[in-house]
Amino acid sequence: MNKELMTTTLYQESGFTEVLATVRQFIISDFAKEDFDRRKQAQDLTTAKRHLTETNEAVQLLASNQHVPFMGMTNIARLTAKIQRGLILEAAELTEYADFLRSFRLIRKLFVTNQYQLPLLFRYTAGLGDFSTITNEIEGAINGNRLKDDSSRELRKIRGRIQSLERDLQQALDKIIKNPTLAKYLQDRLVITKEERFTLPVRTEFQSRIKGNIIDRSSKGTTVFIEPLGVAKLNDKLILAKAEETAEVYQILAGLTGAIAERLLEIGGSREIISELDIIFARGKYARQIDGQPISVNDEEQLLLRGVTHPLLGSKAVPLDLSLGADSRGLVITGPNAGGKTVVLKTVALVCLMAASGLLPHHAGGSTVPLLKNIEIDIGDQQNLANALSTFSGHMENLSGILQRSSRGTLVLVDEIGSGTEPKEGAALGIAIMESLYAKGALVIATTHYGEIKDFALAHGDFKTAAMAFDATTLTPQYRLLMNQVGESNAFWIAAEKGLADALLVKAASYLRGDLPSGEKREFPTLGKKLGKTPQPTIAAVPFHKGDRVLLTATKEVGLFYQLKEQQVAEVYVEKQRREVPVRRLQLLMPAMELYPRDYDLESLFQDFRERKFAKDLQRGSKKAQQRLRKDAAARKNLAKE
């Protein structure tokens, strides 16, 4: 896998692609967007810290309701390219460029005022050039999108002559319009300009009554536009005067464009500063949008997250607390599917990428992340039909590349390590992969369901365990990471949530307990091979076991199953009170094997403290307990005699 593809995969899996897209929307200028698209994460600690400080200063300025006066930035890259090609800017384009140049002075003034609060950004803006001479020339010559009459003495004279000629033409044509004899031949009593000449609209059938030149005809042929003989010379003079005006305007625009071109190199230096500020304040706006807080970076490979949330989850995000690197090099996360393990990996990757890019994540404060050489990630279904790779093969191919690229300064994030194959083999491979990554010096965070991998992490001095919180009372995941704990998969809860029938779950629980015969003795109901043959019914086993949490469907109470008293009658404990309930009126909520550890003393659930203590005293040979036992036996014997 090439480096560009690896980076793309990391960005997409972590959500960083969407974060960058959102930041980009806050950038104003096209040239800053181009710079942002080429930007990489910081490669050294000094640069990373500087970028974070820049963003934090931008947040401070925005929080004070002050805004950087970015002006004329939308098309500045296009206009600069036009100048570089030797083309002349139009009046409106020069006005836009002048706004851009004027913003340098306004921005510099803003940061001079706030220099003590924003020392780093103030030093940047000190490099902005002064182009007031150019902006004053443009402002003096142009009003909006038109040159002022006073832009030059020659332009003022030409425009005066044009106004005089237009006035003479209007007066000459008005005489015809107001003449009762001639006016009746007109389509409208208007002066209309056609091909830069003043004309009158005459009805086609009367065109011979108005002496002059036919300049144009209407599309329907009902009107001809005639230039009366008396105004032809005036029209010629007006056309010549307007040509002179165009030439003079071109000369003035060329001069103003040339003034910019002469200092284009200096402008380029200031434009780079403006581009950097545009990007910095885009990062600041994004930080305010997600309530981002300052975060520190370190070169000691220490990862400490306190109350960090993934920005793409919004209000649904559960704060993440996690530590790695200070006293351990690896972390194994366990817990149920759909419990948030994958989100933990994505959040860790995203926060590290954000911090290295000068972006402030949302957290509770006190968080620090390492500046990493690279982040490797293996999340999701790696199946590739084009290459005939199974999910497991895809994971192995990915992990093979990760092992080759890993070293000190690498963070490796693996979801469901070793999954997709036979569990024992998968667990063995997962452990070997983590040992190899550890030996190479990488930081490792992996999620798993395999007990062998959990045991490996518990036994390894440089590995920690963590579990996703699960509420055993409500039987729901809490999506919260608990450090230094080991979680269960809670597969039965997930299956129930996805709609698997209760009877199926009961049967699965009995299989898991090993209650059914094994090997050759195992018997399963079979469908008849011959048409019409009915499968023989099998005797149903009691679908409950000691310690199972059950629902009494008649009363809606929750209790613990103890034992089967007689056919289809169960002994159940509800709030420490024994009851006998028909089996058909019980519903399994959670099997005991999902509720309690493997070697848990289930009998203790049905005894009070004194009974449990008495039994333990007997086991350890307590004389006092033995005396009580003999006393109770004698009492029962006397009672029997009576």
C-alpha positions in Angstrom: 0.0 0.0 0.0 1.6 3.3 -1.0 1.9 6.2 1.5 -0.7 8.4 -0.2 -3.3 5.6 0.0 -2.4 4.8 3.6 -2.9 8.5 4.5 -6.2 8.6 2.7 -7.4 5.5 4.6 -6.3 6.9 7.9 -8.0 10.2 7.3 -11.3 8.5 6.2 -11.4 5.9 9.0 -10.7 8.5 11.7 -13.0 11.1 10.3 -10.2 13.6 9.7 -11.3 14.0 6.0 -14.6 15.4 7.2 -12.9 17.6 9.8 -10.5 19.1 7.1 -13.5 19.7 4.8 -15.3 21.6 7.5 -12.2 23.7 8.3 -11.8 24.4 4.5 -15.3 25.9 4.4 -14.2 28.6 6.8 -11.3 29.7 4.5 -12.1 32.8 2.5 -9.6 33.0 -0.4 -9.0 30.5 -3.1 -5.2 30.8 -2.8 -5.4 30.0 1.0 -7.6 27.0 0.2 -4.9 25.8 -2.2 -2.3 26.2 0.5 -4.4 24.4 3.0 -4.9 21.4 0.6 -1.2 21.0 0.3 -0.5 21.2 4.0 0.8 18.3 6.0 1.0 17.6 9.8 3.9 19.2 11.7 7.0 17.1 11.7 8.8 18.7 14.7 7.6 19.7 18.1 8.4 23.4 17.7 6.2 23.7 14.6 3.4 21.7 16.2 3.4 23.9 19.3 3.5 27.1 17.2 0.5 26.0 15.1 -1.5 25.3 18.2 -0.6 28.6 19.7 -1.6 30.4 16.5 -5.1 28.7 16.6 -5.5 29.5 20.3 -4.7 33.2 19.7 -7.2 33.2 16.8 -9.9 31.8 19.1 -9.1 34.5 21.7 -9.6 37.3 19.1 -12.8 35.8 17.8 -14.1 35.3 21.4 -13.7 39.1 21.9 -16.1 39.8 19.0 -13.3 41.2 16.8 -12.9 40.0 13.2 -10.0 40.2 10.9 -10.8 42.6 8.0 -10.2 40.2 5.1 -11.2 42.1 2.0 -11.1 41.5 -1.8 -9.7 38.0 -1.4 -12.2 36.0 -3.4 -10.8 36.5 -6.9 -7.3 37.8 -6.0 -5.5 34.7 -7.3 -7.3 35.0 -10.7 -6.6 38.7 -10.9 -2.9 38.2 -10.1 -2.6 35.6 -12.8 -4.2 38.0 -15.2 -1.6 40.6 -14.4 1.2 38.1 -14.7 0.0 37.3 -18.3 0.3 40.9 -19.2 -3.4 41.6 -19.4 -5.1 44.8 -18.2 -7.5 44.8 -15.2 -10.9 46.4 -15.7 -12.0 49.2 -13.4 -14.1 46.9 -11.1 -11.2 44.4 -10.9 -8.8 47.2 -9.9 -11.2 48.3 -7.2 -11.3 44.7 -5.9 -7.5 44.5 -5.9 -7.3 47.9 -4.1 -9.6 46.5 -1.4 -7.2 43.6 -1.0 -4.1 45.8 -0.7 -5.9 48.2 1.7 -6.8 45.2 4.0 -3.1 44.8 4.8 -3.0 48.1 6.6 -6.3 47.5 8.5 -5.1 44.0 9.5 -1.8 45.3 10.7 -3.6 48.0 12.8 -5.9 45.4 14.4 -3.0 43.3 15.6 -1.0 46.3 16.8 -4.0 47.0 19.1 -4.0 43.4 20.3 -0.3 42.7 20.3 0.0 41.9 24.0 -2.8 39.3 23.9 -1.7 37.9 20.5 2.1 38.2 20.3 2.6 35.5 17.8 0.1 36.7 15.3 1.2 40.3 15.8 4.7 39.3 14.7 3.3 37.7 11.5 1.3 40.9 10.5 4.4 43.1 11.0 5.6 41.7 7.7 2.6 43.0 5.7 3.7 45.6 3.1 2.4 49.2 2.7 0.7 49.7 -0.6 -1.2 52.9 0.2 0.3 54.7 -2.9 -1.3 52.2 -5.2 -4.6 52.1 -3.4 -4.8 55.9 -3.3 -4.2 56.1 -7.1 -6.9 53.5 -7.7 -9.4 55.2 -5.4 -8.6 58.6 -7.0 -9.2 57.3 -10.5 -12.1 54.9 -10.1 -15.6 55.1 -8.7 -17.0 51.6 -8.4 -16.6 50.1 -11.9 -16.1 53.3 -13.9 -13.2 55.7 -14.3 -13.9 59.2 -12.9 -13.9 62.1 -15.4 -11.0 63.6 -13.5 -8.8 60.5 -13.9 -6.9 62.6 -16.5 -7.2 66.0 -18.2 -7.6 64.4 -21.6 -10.4 62.1 -20.4 -12.2 65.0 -19.0 -12.0 66.9 -22.3 -13.2 63.9 -24.3 -16.1 63.2 -22.1 -17.1 66.9 -22.2 -17.1 66.7 -26.0 -19.2 63.5 -26.0 -21.8 65.1 -23.8 -22.0 68.1 -26.1 -22.4 65.9 -29.2 -25.1 63.8 -27.5 -27.0 66.9 -26.6 -26.8 68.3 -30.1 -28.0 64.9 -31.5 -30.9 64.8 -29.1 -32.0 68.3 -30.0 -31.8 67.6 -33.8 -33.9 64.5 -33.5 -36.4 66.1 -31.1 -37.3 68.6 -33.9 -38.4 65.6 -36.1 -40.3 63.9 -33.2 -42.2 67.1 -32.4 -43.0 67.9 -36.0 -46.7 66.9 -36.5 -46.2 66.2 -40.2 -43.2 63.8 -39.7 -44.1 62.3 -36.3 -47.1 60.4 -37.8 -44.6 58.2 -39.7 -42.8 57.1 -36.6 -43.4 53.8 -34.8 -42.5 55.4 -31.4 -41.5 59.0 -30.5 -38.1 57.8 -29.2 -34.5 58.2 -30.1 -32.9 54.7 -30.3 -29.2 53.9 -30.6 -28.4 51.3 -33.3 -24.8 50.3 -34.1 -23.6 53.3 -32.0 -25.6 55.8 -34.1 -28.7 57.8 -33.0 -31.8 56.8 -35.1 -35.6 57.1 -35.2 -38.0 54.1 -35.5 -40.0 54.6 -38.7 -42.9 52.5 -40.0 -41.7 50.4 -42.9 -44.5 51.6 -45.2 -43.4 55.3 -44.6 -39.6 54.8 -44.8 -39.4 57.0 -47.9 -41.0 59.9 -46.1 -38.0 60.3 -43.7 -34.8 61.1 -45.7 -31.7 59.4 -44.3 -29.7 56.2 -43.9 -31.4 52.9 -42.9 -29.2 51.6 -40.1 -31.3 48.5 -39.0 -34.7 46.8 -39.3 -36.9 45.1 -36.7 -37.1 41.3 -36.6 -40.7 41.4 -37.8 -39.9 43.9 -40.5 -42.5 46.4 -39.4 -39.9 49.0 -38.4 -36.8 50.5 -39.9 -34.3 52.6 -37.9 -33.3 55.6 -39.9 -30.5 58.0 -39.3 -31.8 61.3 -40.6 -29.5 63.2 -43.1 -29.1 66.1 -40.7 -27.6 64.1 -37.9 -25.2 61.8 -39.8 -22.2 64.1 -39.3 -22.9 64.5 -35.6 -23.1 60.7 -35.3 -19.7 60.4 -37.0 -18.2 62.9 -34.5 -19.7 61.1 -31.5 -18.4 57.7 -32.6 -14.9 59.2 -33.0 -15.1 60.8 -29.6 -16.1 57.5 -27.9 -13.2 55.8 -29.6 -10.9 58.4 -28.2 -12.5 57.8 -24.8 -11.9 54.1 -25.0 -8.2 54.6 -25.9 -7.7 57.0 -22.9 -9.5 54.7 -20.5 -7.3 51.9 -21.6 -4.2 54.0 -21.0 -5.3 54.9 -17.5 -6.3 51.3 -16.6 -3.0 50.1 -18.0 -1.1 52.6 -15.9 -2.9 51.5 -12.7 -2.4 47.8 -13.5 1.3 48.5 -14.2 1.6 50.1 -10.8 0.5 46.8 -9.2 2.6 44.7 -11.6 5.8 46.6 -10.5 5.3 45.5 -6.9 3.8 42.1 -7.5 6.8 40.4 -5.8 6.2 42.4 -2.6 2.5 41.8 -2.8 3.2 38.1 -3.1 5.1 38.1 0.2 2.2 39.9 1.9 -0.3 37.5 0.3 1.5 34.6 1.8 1.0 36.1 5.3 -2.7 36.8 4.5 -3.1 33.2 3.3 -1.6 31.9 6.6 -3.9 34.2 8.6 -6.9 33.0 6.6 -6.0 29.4 7.4 -5.3 30.1 11.1 -8.6 31.9 11.6 -10.4 29.1 9.8 -8.9 26.7 12.4 -10.0 29.2 15.1 -13.6 29.3 13.8 -13.7 25.5 13.7 -12.4 25.3 17.3 -15.2 27.6 18.4 -17.7 25.5 16.5 -16.8 22.3 18.4 -15.8 24.1 21.6 -12.1 23.1 21.1 -9.7 23.7 23.9 -5.9 24.1 24.0 -4.0 20.8 24.0 -0.3 20.1 24.5 2.0 18.0 22.3 5.0 16.1 23.5 8.0 14.2 22.1 7.9 11.6 24.8 5.3 9.3 23.2 2.9 10.0 26.0 -0.9 9.9 25.3 -3.2 11.3 27.9 -6.8 12.1 27.0 -9.2 13.6 29.5 -12.8 14.0 28.5 -12.0 14.0 24.7 -15.0 13.7 22.3 -15.1 12.9 18.6 -16.4 16.1 16.8 -18.4 14.1 14.2 -20.6 12.5 16.9 -21.9 15.8 18.2 -24.1 15.7 21.3 -24.0 11.8 21.2 -20.3 11.7 21.9 -19.3 10.2 25.3 -16.1 11.8 26.7 -13.0 9.5 26.5 -10.4 9.2 29.2 -7.3 7.2 28.2 -3.6 7.0 29.0 -0.7 5.3 27.3 3.0 5.7 27.0 4.0 6.9 30.4 3.9 3.6 32.2 2.9 1.2 29.4 3.3 0.7 25.6 0.2 -1.2 24.8 -3.5 -1.2 25.6 -6.0 -3.9 25.0 -9.7 -2.8 25.0 -12.4 -5.4 25.6 -16.2 -5.1 25.8 -19.4 -5.7 23.8 -19.8 -5.2 20.1 -21.6 -1.9 19.5 -20.2 -0.7 22.8 -17.8 1.9 21.4 -14.4 0.2 21.1 -14.0 1.2 17.5 -15.0 4.8 18.3 -12.2 4.9 20.9 -9.6 4.0 18.2 -11.0 6.5 15.8 -11.0 9.2 18.5 -7.4 8.6 19.4 -6.3 8.8 15.8 -8.3 11.9 15.1 -7.0 13.8 18.2 -3.4 13.0 17.3 -4.0 14.2 13.7 -5.8 17.4 14.8 -3.1 18.4 17.3 -0.4 17.8 14.7 -2.4 20.1 12.3 -2.9 23.0 14.7 -6.5 22.1 15.4 -8.0 22.2 18.9 -10.1 19.2 19.9 -12.9 19.3 22.5 -11.7 17.9 25.8 -11.8 18.6 29.6 -8.3 20.0 29.8 -5.0 18.6 30.8 -4.8 16.3 27.7 -1.5 15.8 25.9 -0.7 13.8 22.7 2.6 12.7 21.2 4.0 14.1 18.0 4.2 10.9 16.0 6.2 9.9 12.9 3.2 8.0 11.6 -0.2 6.5 12.7 -1.1 3.1 11.4 -4.7 1.9 11.5 -6.5 -1.4 10.8 -10.3 -0.9 11.2 -13.3 -2.3 9.4 -13.8 -4.9 6.8 -10.7 -5.4 4.7 -12.4 -7.7 2.2 -11.4 -7.1 -1.4 -13.3 -8.9 -4.1 -11.1 -7.6 -6.8 -8.0 -9.3 -5.3 -10.0 -12.3 -4.0 -9.1 -11.4 -0.4 -11.3 -12.6 2.5 -11.8 -10.3 5.5 -9.1 -12.2 7.4 -6.7 -12.1 4.5 -7.3 -8.4 4.0 -6.5 -7.8 7.7 -3.3 -9.9 7.5 -2.1 -8.1 4.4 -2.8 -4.7 6.1 -1.0 -5.8 9.3 1.9 -7.2 7.4 2.5 -3.7 5.9 2.0 -2.1 9.3 4.6 -4.4 10.9 7.1 -3.4 8.2 6.6 0.4 8.7 6.4 0.4 12.5 9.1 1.7 14.8 9.6 4.2 17.6 7.2 7.1 17.1 4.5 4.9 15.5 1.0 4.5 16.9 -0.7 1.4 15.8 -4.5 1.0 16.2 -6.0 -2.4 15.4 -9.7 -3.2 15.7 -10.7 -6.8 16.6 -7.1 -8.1 16.3 -6.9 -11.7 15.0 -10.5 -11.8 14.1 -12.0 -13.5 11.1 -10.5 -17.0 11.6 -10.5 -19.9 14.0 -10.5 -18.2 17.5 -7.5 -19.9 19.0 -5.4 -19.4 15.9 -6.6 -15.8 15.7 -5.8 -15.1 19.3 -2.3 -16.6 18.9 -1.7 -14.5 15.8 -3.0 -11.4 17.6 -0.6 -11.9 20.5 2.4 -12.5 18.3 1.6 -9.4 16.2 1.3 -7.2 19.4 4.6 -8.7 20.7 6.3 -7.8 17.4 4.9 -4.3 17.4 6.0 -3.9 21.0 9.5 -5.1 20.1 9.7 -2.5 17.3 9.0 0.2 19.8 5.5 1.2 18.6 2.6 2.2 20.8 -0.2 -0.2 20.4 -4.0 0.0 21.0 -6.0 -3.0 20.0 -9.6 -4.2 20.6 -10.5 -7.8 21.1 -13.1 -10.4 22.3 -10.5 -13.2 22.8 -9.8 -14.2 26.4 -6.3 -15.3 25.5 -5.4 -11.8 24.3 -7.0 -10.3 27.5 -4.8 -12.7 29.5 -1.7 -11.7 27.5 -2.3 -8.0 28.3 -2.9 -8.8 32.0 0.3 -10.8 32.2 2.5 -8.4 30.2 4.2 -5.7 32.3 4.1 -3.1 29.6 0.4 -3.6 28.5 -2.7 -2.3 30.1 -6.3 -3.4 29.8 -9.5 -1.3 29.5 -13.1 -2.2 29.1 -16.2 -0.5 27.7 -18.7 0.2 30.4 -21.8 -2.0 30.4 -24.8 -1.5 32.7 -25.7 -5.0 33.9 -28.9 -3.7 35.4 -30.4 -2.2 32.3 -28.3 -4.4 30.1 -27.2 -1.5 27.9 -23.7 -0.4 26.8 -22.6 3.0 28.2 -19.9 3.7 25.5 -17.5 4.8 28.3 -13.9 3.5 28.5 -12.8 2.2 31.9 -9.1 1.9 32.3 -7.4 -1.1 34.0 -10.5 -3.3 33.7 -11.5 -6.3 31.6 -14.9 -6.4 29.9 -17.1 -9.1 28.5 -18.5 -9.4 25.0 -22.2 -9.4 26.0 -23.0 -11.2 22.7 -26.4 -12.3 24.0 -27.5 -8.7 24.7 -26.4 -7.6 21.2 -28.2 -10.6 19.6 -31.4 -9.8 21.5 -31.1 -6.1 20.5 -30.9 -7.2 16.9 -34.1 -9.2 17.1 -33.0 -12.8 17.7 -35.9 -14.8 19.3 -35.8 -15.5 23.1 -36.0 -19.3 22.4 -33.0 -19.2 20.2 -31.0 -17.3 22.8 -32.0 -19.8 25.5 -30.8 -22.6 23.3 -27.5 -20.8 22.6 -27.0 -20.3 26.3 -27.5 -24.0 26.9 -25.0 -24.8 24.1 -22.5 -22.4 25.7 -22.9 -24.1 29.1 -22.2 -27.5 27.4 -25.4 -28.9 28.7 -26.1 -30.8 25.5 -24.4 -34.1 24.8 -21.2 -33.8 22.9 -19.4 -35.9 20.3 -21.2 -39.0 18.9 -23.9 -38.8 21.6 -25.1 -35.4 20.5 -28.5 -35.7 18.9 -30.4 -33.0 16.9 -33.9 -33.2 15.5 -33.9 -33.8 11.8 -36.4 -33.1 9.1 -37.7 -36.2 7.3 -36.1 -36.9 4.0 -39.4 -38.4 2.6 -42.3 -36.2 1.6 -44.9 -36.1 4.3 -42.7 -37.5 7.1 -43.1 -35.4 10.2 -40.0 -34.8 12.4 -40.2 -36.6 15.8 -40.7 -34.3 18.7 -37.9 -34.0 21.2 -38.2 -33.6 24.9 -37.5 -30.0 25.7 -34.9 -29.4 28.4 -35.7 -26.8 31.0 -34.4 -23.6 29.4 -33.1 -22.1 32.7 -30.1 -22.6 34.9 -29.2 -21.6 38.4 -28.5 -17.8 38.6 -30.3 -16.9 35.4 -32.1 -13.6 35.6 -35.7 -14.1 34.7 -38.9 -12.2 34.2 -42.1 -13.4 35.9 -44.5 -12.6 33.1 -47.6 -12.6 35.2 -46.4 -10.0 37.7 -43.6 -8.3 35.7 -41.2 -8.9 38.5 -37.5 -9.8 38.0 -35.9 -12.7 39.9 -33.2 -15.3 39.9 -33.9 -18.9 38.8 -32.8 -21.5 41.5 -34.0 -24.9 40.5 -36.7 -27.1 39.0 -38.9 -28.4 41.8 -41.1 -30.7 39.8 -42.3 -31.1 36.2 -42.7 -27.5 34.8 -42.6 -25.9 38.2 -39.6 -23.7 39.1 -38.2 -22.3 42.3 -37.4 -18.6 41.9 -36.1 -16.0 44.3 -37.6 -12.6 44.1 -36.1 -10.0 46.5 -34.6 -12.9 48.6 -38.1 -14.5 48.9 -38.6 -18.0 47.5 -41.5 -18.6 45.1 -42.7 -21.5 43.1 -43.7 -20.4 39.5 -44.8 -22.4 36.4 -41.9 -22.6 34.0 -44.1 -21.3 31.2 -44.6 -18.1 33.1 -40.8 -17.3 33.1 -38.9 -15.4 30.5 -35.1 -15.4 30.3 -33.6 -11.9 30.6 -29.9 -12.8 30.9 -28.1 -16.1 31.5 -26.0 -16.4 34.6 -22.9 -17.1 32.6 -23.3 -13.5 31.1 -23.9 -12.0 34.5 -21.2 -13.6 36.7 -17.5 -14.6 36.4 -16.8 -18.2 35.3 -15.9 -19.5 38.8 -18.5 -17.5 40.7 -20.3 -19.3 43.6 -23.9 -19.1 42.4 -25.2 -20.7 45.6 -24.1 -17.6 47.5 -26.9 -15.7 45.6 -29.5 -17.7 47.5 -28.0 -17.6 51.0 -28.0 -14.8 53.5 -24.7 -13.7 55.0 -25.1 -15.7 58.2 -25.7 -19.0 56.3 -22.7 -18.3 54.1 -20.5 -17.6 57.1 -21.6 -20.7 58.9 -20.8 -22.9 55.8 -17.4 -21.3 55.5 -16.7 -21.8 59.2 -17.5 -25.5 58.9 -15.2 -25.9 55.9 -12.3 -24.4 57.8 -13.0 -26.7 60.8 -14.3 -24.0 63.3 -15.1 -25.7 66.7 -17.8 -23.1 67.3 -19.5 -24.0 64.1 -19.3 -27.7 64.8 -20.8 -27.2 68.2 -23.7 -25.4 66.6 -24.1 -28.2 64.1 -24.3 -30.8 66.9 -26.7 -28.6 68.9 -29.0 -28.2 65.8 -28.9 -32.0 65.2 -29.8 -32.8 68.8 -32.7 -30.4 68.7 -34.0 -32.0 65.5 -33.7 -35.5 67.2 -35.6 -34.4 70.3 -38.3 -32.9 68.0 -38.6 -36.2 66.2 -39.1 -38.1 69.5 -42.0 -35.8 70.5 
